[in-house]
Amino acid sequence: MINRRSFGKALGVGAGAAAVGLAGPASAADAAAVPTTTPAPGPATRTNPATRTAAHTTFPRIKQIKAGVLDVGYAELGPAHGPVVICLHGWPYDIHSYVDVAPLLAERGYRVIVPYLRGHGTTRFLSDRTFRNAQQSAIAVDVIALMDALKIHRAVLAGFDWGSRTADIVAALRPERCKALVSVSGYLVTDREANLKPLAPKAELAWWYQYYFSTERGRLAMEDKTLRHDLTRLVWDTVSPTWDFDDATFERTAAAFDNPDYAAVVVHNYCWRLSLADGERRYDGLEKLLAARPTIGVPAITLDAERDPFTAPGGGTSYRDRFTGPYEHRTLAGIGHNVPQEAPAAFAQAVVDADRL
């Protein structure tokens, strides 16, 4: 476990400085998402068949709160004093990835918080002078700042894509703030040194947009509304090959990409991963801790999506050693990258089960 005092020092802030640091029948797709469980050493793990409720399309309303360097837009469902679950989306997605998950969890008594990440939806930077940084530690700092602003000390963190990475980081470096973890694709903390080495050609193909964004053409495409729309729709189609979503489902999410900082945030995230863009010095201490690939000791369930082109082979074995606490692994048959929206019942059940580990 990371020492809290050294962790705060790495941020360069005191315990009270919240602004900077981690301180202080419906669907055949969901019916197919029957999780298979890879046992971890110790007690037998559970297999939970997936069920799905009628699809929702919107959240009741979006709230705003100033937290750290952001004015964060977020949806909230469930009882105000219930145990908290924070659901974190990825790219190119938004809070609608959890539009069915959140009601399922609220019905179980959870207070569910679903924030727009920086550069998405109604989340805005408080200052025009703030660098539109999207390195991994900065986004994790955003989550802790949001928790502090909402006076949430501990929460179950659940995410996919950027959201998995962010939840993993908080769980690893600030375990006292993370009651339990659900992480799609397992351990996703970025290793920039490893990212300098080529992958197998098929794996590289799946990351085509990452390399596109490292060019001026890619940046311009992200700034052009029509090209951005078509590019992100193509990603949806290719990484979720079995998900029969309609145009309206995509358009509800695509509206979040009209955020004025969207292009800058997305391009910086992918360029930073490849060491083609610098981060900010104030996050150097955190990135140094993350470069050591810290283990995660909180109760955790990892989910692999069978049809996601980014799912590593081996049923979670490639990252099993990074999870040292109570643990289960599940593979969702027939499901692609956007796990919470493609298989909401299975995802919600994983949250409930992780909370009970």
C-alpha beads as a LAMMPS data file, in Angstrom:
LAMMPS data file: protein, C-alpha beads

357 atoms
355 bonds

1 atom types
1 bond types

-500.0 500.0 xlo xhi
-500.0 500.0 ylo yhi
-500.0 500.0 zlo zhi

Masses

1 110.0

Atoms # bond

1 1 1 0.000 0.000 0.000
2 1 1 1.247 3.489 -0.828
3 1 1 2.059 5.590 2.252
4 1 1 -0.486 8.425 2.447
5 1 1 2.046 11.012 3.570
6 1 1 4.461 10.276 0.737
7 1 1 1.500 10.201 -1.673
8 1 1 0.415 13.693 -0.629
9 1 1 3.997 14.873 -0.895
10 1 1 4.196 13.505 -4.421
11 1 1 1.259 15.737 -5.291
12 1 1 2.934 18.755 -3.753
13 1 1 -0.159 19.624 -1.695
14 1 1 -1.290 19.420 1.898
15 1 1 -4.127 17.366 3.277
16 1 1 -6.621 20.191 2.849
17 1 1 -5.806 21.016 -0.756
18 1 1 -8.521 19.293 -2.741
19 1 1 -8.025 21.342 -5.886
20 1 1 -4.888 19.602 -7.095
21 1 1 -4.616 16.132 -5.789
22 1 1 -5.751 12.761 -4.777
23 1 1 -5.171 14.071 -1.256
24 1 1 -7.485 14.585 1.436
25 1 1 -36.002 -9.661 -22.881
26 1 1 -35.318 -6.945 -24.068
27 1 1 -32.010 -7.555 -25.685
28 1 1 -30.442 -10.644 -27.167
29 1 1 -27.061 -9.127 -26.455
30 1 1 -27.597 -8.999 -22.706
31 1 1 -29.171 -12.437 -22.707
32 1 1 -25.943 -13.688 -24.249
33 1 1 -23.853 -11.970 -21.614
34 1 1 -23.721 -14.875 -19.226
35 1 1 -20.546 -14.345 -17.241
36 1 1 -18.143 -17.214 -16.881
37 1 1 -16.030 -16.939 -13.785
38 1 1 -12.337 -17.700 -13.506
39 1 1 -11.719 -18.869 -9.946
40 1 1 -9.154 -17.033 -7.871
41 1 1 -7.175 -18.837 -5.177
42 1 1 -9.305 -19.258 -2.083
43 1 1 -13.104 -19.510 -1.797
44 1 1 -15.098 -20.573 -4.834
45 1 1 -16.270 -17.746 -7.042
46 1 1 -19.809 -17.214 -8.291
47 1 1 -21.370 -17.260 -11.709
48 1 1 -24.320 -14.908 -12.159
49 1 1 -26.601 -15.206 -15.191
50 1 1 -27.326 -11.858 -16.776
51 1 1 -30.814 -10.436 -16.987
52 1 1 -31.910 -7.118 -18.437
53 1 1 -34.638 -4.641 -17.642
54 1 1 -36.377 -2.442 -20.225
55 1 1 -33.933 0.041 -21.696
56 1 1 -33.763 3.602 -20.417
57 1 1 -32.762 6.491 -22.644
58 1 1 -32.050 9.414 -20.327
59 1 1 -31.149 10.399 -16.790
60 1 1 -33.674 12.487 -14.834
61 1 1 -31.382 15.527 -14.762
62 1 1 -27.753 16.570 -14.789
63 1 1 -26.262 18.284 -11.755
64 1 1 -23.142 20.474 -11.615
65 1 1 -20.549 20.903 -8.878
66 1 1 -17.190 22.636 -8.713
67 1 1 -14.492 20.088 -7.946
68 1 1 -10.772 20.693 -8.330
69 1 1 -10.066 22.376 -11.670
70 1 1 -13.490 21.458 -13.063
71 1 1 -17.168 22.260 -12.921
72 1 1 -18.324 18.644 -13.149
73 1 1 -21.584 17.564 -14.741
74 1 1 -22.982 14.358 -13.302
75 1 1 -26.095 12.237 -13.043
76 1 1 -27.258 10.953 -9.671
77 1 1 -29.781 8.232 -8.903
78 1 1 -30.785 6.409 -5.756
79 1 1 -31.184 7.320 -2.083
80 1 1 -29.083 10.252 -0.917
81 1 1 -27.712 8.315 2.061
82 1 1 -27.194 4.988 0.336
83 1 1 -23.772 3.393 -0.172
84 1 1 -22.101 5.176 -3.067
85 1 1 -21.152 3.769 -6.459
86 1 1 -19.254 5.989 -8.907
87 1 1 -19.507 4.805 -12.522
88 1 1 -16.837 6.061 -14.915
89 1 1 -17.205 6.067 -18.697
90 1 1 -14.607 5.705 -21.422
91 1 1 -13.924 6.979 -24.934
92 1 1 -15.780 7.530 -27.234
93 1 1 -18.625 7.268 -24.755
94 1 1 -20.309 9.291 -22.027
95 1 1 -22.585 8.865 -19.027
96 1 1 -25.222 7.097 -21.168
97 1 1 -23.101 3.964 -20.963
98 1 1 -24.680 3.663 -17.497
99 1 1 -28.229 4.709 -18.362
100 1 1 -29.492 1.183 -17.568
101 1 1 -26.912 0.245 -14.939
102 1 1 -27.661 3.224 -12.691
103 1 1 -31.390 2.453 -12.192
104 1 1 -30.582 -1.188 -11.453
105 1 1 -28.163 -0.159 -8.724
106 1 1 -30.489 2.549 -7.392
107 1 1 -33.183 -0.090 -6.989
108 1 1 -30.741 -2.002 -4.788
109 1 1 -30.340 1.012 -2.509
110 1 1 -27.156 2.511 -3.936
111 1 1 -26.526 6.189 -4.459
112 1 1 -25.145 6.171 -7.996
113 1 1 -22.936 8.988 -9.285
114 1 1 -22.132 9.067 -13.023
115 1 1 -19.860 12.005 -13.953
116 1 1 -18.892 13.326 -17.329
117 1 1 -15.106 13.079 -17.522
118 1 1 -13.128 16.213 -18.352
119 1 1 -13.766 17.350 -21.912
120 1 1 -17.147 15.599 -22.087
121 1 1 -20.735 16.736 -21.804
122 1 1 -21.398 19.536 -19.339
123 1 1 -18.079 19.224 -17.493
124 1 1 -16.013 22.377 -17.969
125 1 1 -12.630 23.668 -16.856
126 1 1 -12.974 26.512 -14.391
127 1 1 -10.125 28.466 -15.976
128 1 1 -9.237 29.107 -19.602
129 1 1 -5.613 28.970 -18.514
130 1 1 -5.729 25.352 -17.298
131 1 1 -3.838 22.974 -19.564
132 1 1 -6.280 20.584 -21.256
133 1 1 -4.386 17.639 -19.854
134 1 1 -5.748 14.103 -20.059
135 1 1 -2.881 12.053 -18.651
136 1 1 -4.055 9.214 -16.466
137 1 1 -3.210 10.709 -13.064
138 1 1 -4.987 13.991 -13.837
139 1 1 -8.271 12.199 -14.494
140 1 1 -7.865 10.170 -11.288
141 1 1 -7.299 13.421 -9.397
142 1 1 -10.602 14.664 -10.864
143 1 1 -12.453 11.717 -9.308
144 1 1 -11.043 12.307 -5.838
145 1 1 -11.812 16.033 -6.143
146 1 1 -15.396 15.137 -7.080
147 1 1 -15.682 12.815 -4.091
148 1 1 -14.364 15.555 -1.823
149 1 1 -16.792 18.122 -3.246
150 1 1 -19.710 15.721 -2.731
151 1 1 -18.401 14.796 0.750
152 1 1 -18.086 11.157 -0.212
153 1 1 -15.301 9.471 1.707
154 1 1 -15.578 5.959 0.242
155 1 1 -17.280 4.545 -2.803
156 1 1 -17.389 1.485 -4.995
157 1 1 -15.667 2.490 -8.236
158 1 1 -16.745 0.870 -11.489
159 1 1 -15.570 1.633 -14.992
160 1 1 -14.543 0.617 -18.480
161 1 1 -11.937 2.002 -20.875
162 1 1 -10.713 5.374 -19.487
163 1 1 -13.030 4.699 -16.558
164 1 1 -11.352 1.385 -15.694
165 1 1 -7.943 3.019 -15.777
166 1 1 -9.088 5.841 -13.550
167 1 1 -10.770 3.529 -11.043
168 1 1 -7.696 1.272 -10.988
169 1 1 -5.475 4.233 -10.142
170 1 1 -7.638 5.422 -7.263
171 1 1 -7.915 1.863 -5.929
172 1 1 -4.146 1.398 -6.112
173 1 1 -2.997 4.731 -4.702
174 1 1 -5.872 5.724 -2.415
175 1 1 -7.440 2.437 -1.285
176 1 1 -9.098 4.091 1.708
177 1 1 -11.319 5.971 -0.773
178 1 1 -12.281 2.832 -2.730
179 1 1 -14.556 0.315 -1.005
180 1 1 -14.496 -2.099 -3.947
181 1 1 -13.678 -2.097 -7.645
182 1 1 -15.233 -3.316 -10.891
183 1 1 -12.782 -2.975 -13.750
184 1 1 -13.512 -3.972 -17.334
185 1 1 -10.356 -5.306 -19.020
186 1 1 -8.642 -5.671 -15.666
187 1 1 -5.532 -3.693 -14.818
188 1 1 -5.303 -0.768 -17.223
189 1 1 -2.746 1.531 -15.613
190 1 1 -0.749 2.925 -18.532
191 1 1 2.880 1.861 -18.809
192 1 1 4.385 4.484 -21.107
193 1 1 7.710 2.675 -21.388
194 1 1 5.977 -0.527 -22.495
195 1 1 3.920 1.525 -24.953
196 1 1 7.088 2.402 -26.839
197 1 1 7.332 -1.211 -27.994
198 1 1 5.289 -2.522 -30.950
199 1 1 2.392 -4.898 -30.480
200 1 1 1.360 -7.762 -32.748
201 1 1 -0.047 -6.359 -36.021
202 1 1 -3.629 -7.390 -35.255
203 1 1 -3.480 -5.612 -31.911
204 1 1 -1.977 -2.513 -33.509
205 1 1 -4.842 -2.443 -36.014
206 1 1 -7.399 -2.146 -33.219
207 1 1 -5.598 0.993 -31.991
208 1 1 -5.705 2.785 -35.360
209 1 1 -7.255 5.961 -33.951
210 1 1 -4.497 6.307 -31.372
211 1 1 -1.963 6.686 -34.149
212 1 1 -4.310 8.880 -36.182
213 1 1 -4.548 11.310 -33.273
214 1 1 -0.770 11.619 -33.206
215 1 1 -0.949 13.356 -36.597
216 1 1 -2.173 16.804 -37.539
217 1 1 -4.820 15.170 -39.735
218 1 1 -6.197 13.304 -36.737
219 1 1 -6.295 16.419 -34.584
220 1 1 -8.139 18.327 -37.285
221 1 1 -10.604 15.468 -37.687
222 1 1 -11.421 15.606 -33.990
223 1 1 -12.025 19.346 -34.212
224 1 1 -14.383 18.958 -37.192
225 1 1 -17.860 18.075 -35.925
226 1 1 -18.845 15.931 -38.916
227 1 1 -15.584 14.011 -39.081
228 1 1 -15.564 13.570 -35.297
229 1 1 -19.094 12.211 -35.415
230 1 1 -18.304 9.700 -38.139
231 1 1 -14.992 8.661 -36.578
232 1 1 -16.508 7.936 -33.182
233 1 1 -19.429 6.098 -34.774
234 1 1 -16.949 3.908 -36.643
235 1 1 -15.238 3.067 -33.351
236 1 1 -18.576 2.071 -31.829
237 1 1 -19.344 -0.195 -34.781
238 1 1 -15.971 -1.930 -34.777
239 1 1 -15.380 -2.481 -31.049
240 1 1 -18.946 -3.656 -30.304
241 1 1 -19.627 -5.971 -33.264
242 1 1 -22.569 -7.786 -31.651
243 1 1 -24.345 -4.773 -30.124
244 1 1 -27.486 -3.905 -32.102
245 1 1 -27.766 -0.248 -31.054
246 1 1 -29.829 2.270 -33.034
247 1 1 -28.848 5.700 -34.335
248 1 1 -30.633 7.482 -31.489
249 1 1 -28.532 5.642 -28.903
250 1 1 -25.337 6.844 -30.510
251 1 1 -26.607 10.391 -31.004
252 1 1 -27.487 10.772 -27.320
253 1 1 -23.861 10.086 -26.474
254 1 1 -22.376 11.994 -29.408
255 1 1 -23.913 15.191 -28.041
256 1 1 -21.348 14.977 -25.233
257 1 1 -18.550 15.295 -27.804
258 1 1 -19.546 18.887 -28.591
259 1 1 -17.799 20.017 -25.418
260 1 1 -15.346 22.796 -26.427
261 1 1 -12.433 20.930 -24.837
262 1 1 -13.263 17.511 -26.253
263 1 1 -10.765 17.418 -29.106
264 1 1 -7.899 18.755 -27.011
265 1 1 -8.545 16.317 -24.164
266 1 1 -8.913 13.245 -26.369
267 1 1 -5.885 13.996 -28.534
268 1 1 -3.723 14.716 -25.497
269 1 1 -4.757 11.473 -23.801
270 1 1 -3.655 9.276 -26.683
271 1 1 -0.535 11.261 -27.540
272 1 1 0.549 11.253 -23.903
273 1 1 0.261 7.451 -23.768
274 1 1 2.722 7.175 -26.649
275 1 1 5.105 9.741 -25.094
276 1 1 4.302 12.133 -27.941
277 1 1 2.929 14.764 -25.560
278 1 1 4.111 15.937 -22.165
279 1 1 2.036 15.883 -19.026
280 1 1 2.225 18.412 -16.229
281 1 1 5.072 18.491 -13.748
282 1 1 2.705 18.574 -10.792
283 1 1 1.624 15.028 -11.645
284 1 1 5.161 13.654 -11.978
285 1 1 5.110 12.132 -8.494
286 1 1 1.917 10.258 -9.208
287 1 1 3.155 9.016 -12.560
288 1 1 6.321 7.751 -10.924
289 1 1 4.219 5.723 -8.498
290 1 1 2.105 4.382 -11.353
291 1 1 5.154 3.455 -13.420
292 1 1 5.955 0.903 -10.698
293 1 1 2.650 -0.854 -11.506
294 1 1 1.244 -0.749 -7.958
295 1 1 -0.969 -3.614 -6.876
296 1 1 -4.649 -3.242 -5.998
297 1 1 -5.658 -4.670 -2.641
298 1 1 -9.320 -3.650 -2.427
299 1 1 -12.038 -6.218 -3.240
300 1 1 -12.230 -6.387 -7.024
301 1 1 -14.097 -8.032 -9.868
302 1 1 -12.571 -7.820 -13.334
303 1 1 -14.657 -8.261 -16.467
304 1 1 -13.468 -9.284 -19.899
305 1 1 -15.734 -8.789 -22.903
306 1 1 -15.391 -11.712 -25.306
307 1 1 -15.985 -9.658 -28.477
308 1 1 -13.957 -6.619 -27.465
309 1 1 -10.882 -6.414 -29.733
310 1 1 -8.896 -5.011 -26.808
311 1 1 -9.549 -7.975 -24.497
312 1 1 -6.264 -9.685 -23.794
313 1 1 -6.088 -13.463 -24.243
314 1 1 -5.749 -15.725 -21.265
315 1 1 -8.890 -15.078 -19.240
316 1 1 -7.368 -12.362 -17.101
317 1 1 -4.094 -14.151 -16.403
318 1 1 -2.015 -11.298 -17.824
319 1 1 -2.997 -8.996 -14.967
320 1 1 -3.992 -11.403 -12.172
321 1 1 -0.881 -10.606 -10.122
322 1 1 -1.870 -6.931 -9.870
323 1 1 -4.894 -7.781 -7.694
324 1 1 -3.929 -8.906 -4.214
325 1 1 -7.236 -8.665 -2.321
326 1 1 -10.533 -10.577 -2.587
327 1 1 -10.993 -11.140 -6.295
328 1 1 -13.141 -12.621 -9.037
329 1 1 -12.789 -12.622 -12.816
330 1 1 -15.656 -12.957 -15.274
331 1 1 -15.818 -13.200 -19.056
332 1 1 -18.975 -11.923 -20.750
333 1 1 -19.780 -14.061 -23.775
334 1 1 -20.823 -12.243 -26.941
335 1 1 -20.269 -8.754 -25.527
336 1 1 -18.117 -5.972 -26.951
337 1 1 -16.270 -2.994 -25.569
338 1 1 -19.092 -0.889 -24.061
339 1 1 -19.847 -3.459 -21.380
340 1 1 -22.204 -1.496 -19.096
341 1 1 -24.475 -0.479 -21.975
342 1 1 -24.309 -3.792 -23.802
343 1 1 -24.762 -5.943 -20.689
344 1 1 -26.126 -3.671 -17.941
345 1 1 -27.509 -6.419 -15.725
346 1 1 -24.217 -8.310 -15.710
347 1 1 -22.302 -5.117 -14.972
348 1 1 -24.653 -4.074 -12.164
349 1 1 -24.462 -7.540 -10.642
350 1 1 -20.671 -7.323 -10.662
351 1 1 -20.906 -4.078 -8.676
352 1 1 -23.188 -5.648 -6.084
353 1 1 -20.984 -8.728 -5.818
354 1 1 -17.750 -6.744 -5.558
355 1 1 -19.287 -4.772 -2.700
356 1 1 -19.901 -8.078 -0.887
357 1 1 -16.478 -9.641 -1.424

Bonds

1 1 1 2
2 1 2 3
3 1 3 4
4 1 4 5
5 1 5 6
6 1 6 7
7 1 7 8
8 1 8 9
9 1 9 10
10 1 10 11
11 1 11 12
12 1 12 13
13 1 13 14
14 1 14 15
15 1 15 16
16 1 16 17
17 1 17 18
18 1 18 19
19 1 19 20
20 1 20 21
21 1 21 22
22 1 22 23
23 1 23 24
24 1 25 26
25 1 26 27
26 1 27 28
27 1 28 29
28 1 29 30
29 1 30 31
30 1 31 32
31 1 32 33
32 1 33 34
33 1 34 35
34 1 35 36
35 1 36 37
36 1 37 38
37 1 38 39
38 1 39 40
39 1 40 41
40 1 41 42
41 1 42 43
42 1 43 44
43 1 44 45
44 1 45 46
45 1 46 47
46 1 47 48
47 1 48 49
48 1 49 50
49 1 50 51
50 1 51 52
51 1 52 53
52 1 53 54
53 1 54 55
54 1 55 56
55 1 56 57
56 1 57 58
57 1 58 59
58 1 59 60
59 1 60 61
60 1 61 62
61 1 62 63
62 1 63 64
63 1 64 65
64 1 65 66
65 1 66 67
66 1 67 68
67 1 68 69
68 1 69 70
69 1 70 71
70 1 71 72
71 1 72 73
72 1 73 74
73 1 74 75
74 1 75 76
75 1 76 77
76 1 77 78
77 1 78 79
78 1 79 80
79 1 80 81
80 1 81 82
81 1 82 83
82 1 83 84
83 1 84 85
84 1 85 86
85 1 86 87
86 1 87 88
87 1 88 89
88 1 89 90
89 1 90 91
90 1 91 92
91 1 92 93
92 1 93 94
93 1 94 95
94 1 95 96
95 1 96 97
96 1 97 98
97 1 98 99
98 1 99 100
99 1 100 101
100 1 101 102
101 1 102 103
102 1 103 104
103 1 104 105
104 1 105 106
105 1 106 107
106 1 107 108
107 1 108 109
108 1 109 110
109 1 110 111
110 1 111 112
111 1 112 113
112 1 113 114
113 1 114 115
114 1 115 116
115 1 116 117
116 1 117 118
117 1 118 119
118 1 119 120
119 1 120 121
120 1 121 122
121 1 122 123
122 1 123 124
123 1 124 125
124 1 125 126
125 1 126 127
126 1 127 128
127 1 128 129
128 1 129 130
129 1 130 131
130 1 131 132
131 1 132 133
132 1 133 134
133 1 134 135
134 1 135 136
135 1 136 137
136 1 137 138
137 1 138 139
138 1 139 140
139 1 140 141
140 1 141 142
141 1 142 143
142 1 143 144
143 1 144 145
144 1 145 146
145 1 146 147
146 1 147 148
147 1 148 149
148 1 149 150
149 1 150 151
150 1 151 152
151 1 152 153
152 1 153 154
153 1 154 155
154 1 155 156
155 1 156 157
156 1 157 158
157 1 158 159
158 1 159 160
159 1 160 161
160 1 161 162
161 1 162 163
162 1 163 164
163 1 164 165
164 1 165 166
165 1 166 167
166 1 167 168
167 1 168 169
168 1 169 170
169 1 170 171
170 1 171 172
171 1 172 173
172 1 173 174
173 1 174 175
174 1 175 176
175 1 176 177
176 1 177 178
177 1 178 179
178 1 179 180
179 1 180 181
180 1 181 182
181 1 182 183
182 1 183 184
183 1 184 185
184 1 185 186
185 1 186 187
186 1 187 188
187 1 188 189
188 1 189 190
189 1 190 191
190 1 191 192
191 1 192 193
192 1 193 194
193 1 194 195
194 1 195 196
195 1 196 197
196 1 197 198
197 1 198 199
198 1 199 200
199 1 200 201
200 1 201 202
201 1 202 203
202 1 203 204
203 1 204 205
204 1 205 206
205 1 206 207
206 1 207 208
207 1 208 209
208 1 209 210
209 1 210 211
210 1 211 212
211 1 212 213
212 1 213 214
213 1 214 215
214 1 215 216
215 1 216 217
216 1 217 218
217 1 218 219
218 1 219 220
219 1 220 221
220 1 221 222
221 1 222 223
222 1 223 224
223 1 224 225
224 1 225 226
225 1 226 227
226 1 227 228
227 1 228 229
228 1 229 230
229 1 230 231
230 1 231 232
231 1 232 233
232 1 233 234
233 1 234 235
234 1 235 236
235 1 236 237
236 1 237 238
237 1 238 239
238 1 239 240
239 1 240 241
240 1 241 242
241 1 242 243
242 1 243 244
243 1 244 245
244 1 245 246
245 1 246 247
246 1 247 248
247 1 248 249
248 1 249 250
249 1 250 251
250 1 251 252
251 1 252 253
252 1 253 254
253 1 254 255
254 1 255 256
255 1 256 257
256 1 257 258
257 1 258 259
258 1 259 260
259 1 260 261
260 1 261 262
261 1 262 263
262 1 263 264
263 1 264 265
264 1 265 266
265 1 266 267
266 1 267 268
267 1 268 269
268 1 269 270
269 1 270 271
270 1 271 272
271 1 272 273
272 1 273 274
273 1 274 275
274 1 275 276
275 1 276 277
276 1 277 278
277 1 278 279
278 1 279 280
279 1 280 281
280 1 281 282
281 1 282 283
282 1 283 284
283 1 284 285
284 1 285 286
285 1 286 287
286 1 287 288
287 1 288 289
288 1 289 290
289 1 290 291
290 1 291 292
291 1 292 293
292 1 293 294
293 1 294 295
294 1 295 296
295 1 296 297
296 1 297 298
297 1 298 299
298 1 299 300
299 1 300 301
300 1 301 302
301 1 302 303
302 1 303 304
303 1 304 305
304 1 305 306
305 1 306 307
306 1 307 308
307 1 308 309
308 1 309 310
309 1 310 311
310 1 311 312
311 1 312 313
312 1 313 314
313 1 314 315
314 1 315 316
315 1 316 317
316 1 317 318
317 1 318 319
318 1 319 320
319 1 320 321
320 1 321 322
321 1 322 323
322 1 323 324
323 1 324 325
324 1 325 326
325 1 326 327
326 1 327 328
327 1 328 329
328 1 329 330
329 1 330 331
330 1 331 332
331 1 332 333
332 1 333 334
333 1 334 335
334 1 335 336
335 1 336 337
336 1 337 338
337 1 338 339
338 1 339 340
339 1 340 341
340 1 341 342
341 1 342 343
342 1 343 344
343 1 344 345
344 1 345 346
345 1 346 347
346 1 347 348
347 1 348 349
348 1 349 350
349 1 350 351
350 1 351 352
351 1 352 353
352 1 353 354
353 1 354 355
354 1 355 356
355 1 356 357
